[in-house]
Amino acid sequence: MLNNRNPVYREMDAACLSIEGRLPPGLQGTLYRNGPNPRPGEASQHWFLGQGMIHAISLGSGQAIYRNRWVIPPLNITPQLGKANTHVIAHAGTLMALEEAHAPVLLGPDTLAFHGHGCMTGRFTAHPKHDPATGALVFFAYAADGRHTRTIRCGSLDAHGHLGWETCFEAPFCSMVHDAAVTARHIALPVLPLAAAPALDEGDTLGFAWQPGLGGHLAVLRRGAYGSEVRWHEAPPVYAFHIANAWEEHDRLFLDLFVYDVPPLFPTSGGVRAKAAPARPCRWSVALEGREPVRVERLHDMAGEFPRIDERHAGRSYDQIYYASRSGVEQVGFQAITRLDLSRGAIDQFDFGLAAFVSEPVFVPRGDDASIDDGWLMSTVWRPEWAGSKLVVFDAGHVADGPVAAVILPQRVPDGFHGSFVPDVFLDLEKSR
């Protein structure tokens, strides 16, 4: 692994962190970030395969504290727990560390203490979606009947963590369905040709390869329905790791996603690495009746990844996407934070420079009654001349103005993948793991 993908090996607690600028007084809570971080001596050819590590930063009363822990303590590591290295969310009073192929690992929000799987069973991928109207968590899993099977599982947990709906259906092939789109009434899953390749099931391929000849498909299923009711729509033979948002309007379902013509990090079915192009924001839509092919619209040419929104509008029509972007096409990782205003097609961007490594930006509302997209963006940034990373805070409406505050962290936070801000929840450094 290279640059800011290199792991860190110290589990640390740190209080009274130095702050550049002034933290917004209403920004009270904890940012949790998750990512692969191989332990010393752990064999891990692919970046995706390291043990998960959580980096948590609590903000309150103008102060900041930090704790990081591997998700799974060394004595608890088993194949059944997986890596838990891709995302971390809060639901029903607990943290869930998530990845592609296993049930969530539960953690204590104030300690990062390991609580195992709890009552959760079965595969549960890293991008379940909260419904802001009901508090439900809509989840899905591919290869739900075992490695390389074609079964897709969908369901939902209510606001208290109880299973409310679950069903399965068969896909045309086993696709790496990393993300899904959820509206108030439907779930839509892109089944795209980054597909199972059992012949490549060793080394750094994860057993998946780029196979565009399989074509692309979009599955649309009404929430609460039987899997037999799924409707299939022809989609382009492209790939998307991440979906920004989805909604319904005038009897159509719309989803905004970041599309690769060829995905990075994976070979073709012949084992050859194809040259990937960067992902660009696109809008897909289908009629909610019938089986018409997906309609495609390019939203902007500014490439990037890790899109986030004001999640109070998840599943509803919206205006702003926040994402990580590059200073140049050939750069490793991401160097800039970008806001795309969909209503105007305009970009608002701050670039940390060619040597920087910038994480997914997380949107935090300015307050409980703040208007949509009135809030803050939080991201971790590292440059090679810095001893540790910085947690940077932007006014979400004025990204190009640069950070309003930065917390100096006691060590580097590797690139990782995803994170969540949980308001009014704080680390307790007096409690050990």
DAWOCOR-V503221 format. One record per residue. RES is the residue in one small letter. PSI is psi in whole degrees, -180 to 180 (999 if undefined). Layout:
# DAWOCOR-V503221
res = (RES RES)
psi = (PSI PSI)
This chain:
# DAWOCOR-V503221
res = (m l n n r n p v y r e m d a a c l s i e g r l p p g l q g t l y r n g p n p r p g e a s q h w f l g q g m i h a i s l g s g q a i y r n r w v i p p l n i t p q l g k a n t h v i a h a g t l m a l e e a h a p v l l g p d t l a f h g h g c m t g r f t a h p k h d p a t g a l v f f a y a a d g r h t r t i r c g s l d a h g h l g w e t c f e a p f c s m v h d a a v t a r h i a l p v l p l a a a p a l d e g d t l g f a w q p g l g g h l a v l r r g a y g s e v r w h e a p p v y a f h i a n a w e e h d r l f l d l f v y d v p p l f p t s g g v r a k a a p a r p c r w s v a l e g r e p v r v e r l h d m a g e f p r i d e r h a g r s y d q i y y a s r s g v e q v g f q a i t r l d l s r g a i d q f d f g l a a f v s e p v f v p r g d d a s i d d g w l m s t v w r p e w a g s k l v v f d a g h v a d g p v a a v i l p q r v p d g f h g s f v p d v f l d l e k s r)
psi = (151 152 -129 7 -10 140 164 152 -4 131 124 153 138 132 169 50 147 144 129 132 -154 124 139 132 -27 -2 93 116 -160 132 127 131 143 149 165 132 85 140 160 128 -5 125 120 95 -32 139 -34 -9 2 157 141 144 133 131 123 133 118 136 136 140 36 7 164 138 160 143 139 145 143 142 -45 118 153 -35 -11 -1 122 156 -29 -25 -19 -153 -26 52 14 -41 162 127 165 135 135 40 7 164 143 119 126 153 -166 -38 10 168 157 146 129 141 154 126 -31 -10 -20 22 140 126 13 -158 -14 -134 0 138 159 164 148 101 -180 -1 55 160 130 136 111 -20 -32 -17 0 153 112 124 169 167 141 168 43 -20 15 166 128 11 161 4 131 131 135 153 -173 147 139 -180 -18 3 10 140 125 -29 142 138 170 157 165 133 163 -28 170 102 150 91 84 -30 161 162 134 128 -174 -25 -16 161 136 131 119 117 97 162 31 98 163 137 81 -29 -18 29 29 164 -136 24 -15 11 18 149 158 118 71 -21 -17 -16 177 152 151 120 132 125 134 134 131 -6 169 149 -28 -15 2 142 137 136 137 135 163 151 68 -171 149 124 -36 142 130 -48 169 155 171 140 130 47 25 152 129 141 137 126 161 114 131 136 -37 127 150 166 1 150 174 174 -19 3 5 135 122 150 117 146 156 160 142 148 129 160 125 150 151 154 143 -6 144 -170 40 153 159 133 139 136 130 128 -36 159 -6 108 160 -166 177 56 141 161 176 105 -4 -17 17 132 5 162 146 177 -25 135 136 133 168 140 174 151 -30 157 -36 5 151 134 -153 145 -8 156 131 138 125 116 105 -27 -25 -10 27 150 138 117 146 129 127 1 161 -32 -3 160 118 136 172 132 136 127 136 121 148 -27 175 -33 17 148 163 135 13 104 -153 152 136 135 151 140 141 140 150 -26 -4 138 -38 173 170 141 114 145 124 150 118 -24 -5 60 -41 -19 -12 176 141 -19 156 131 127 113 153 -8 174 139 109 163 -51 -162 -71 164 175 147 129 111 146 25 134 147 145 97 -10 -20 129 174 999)
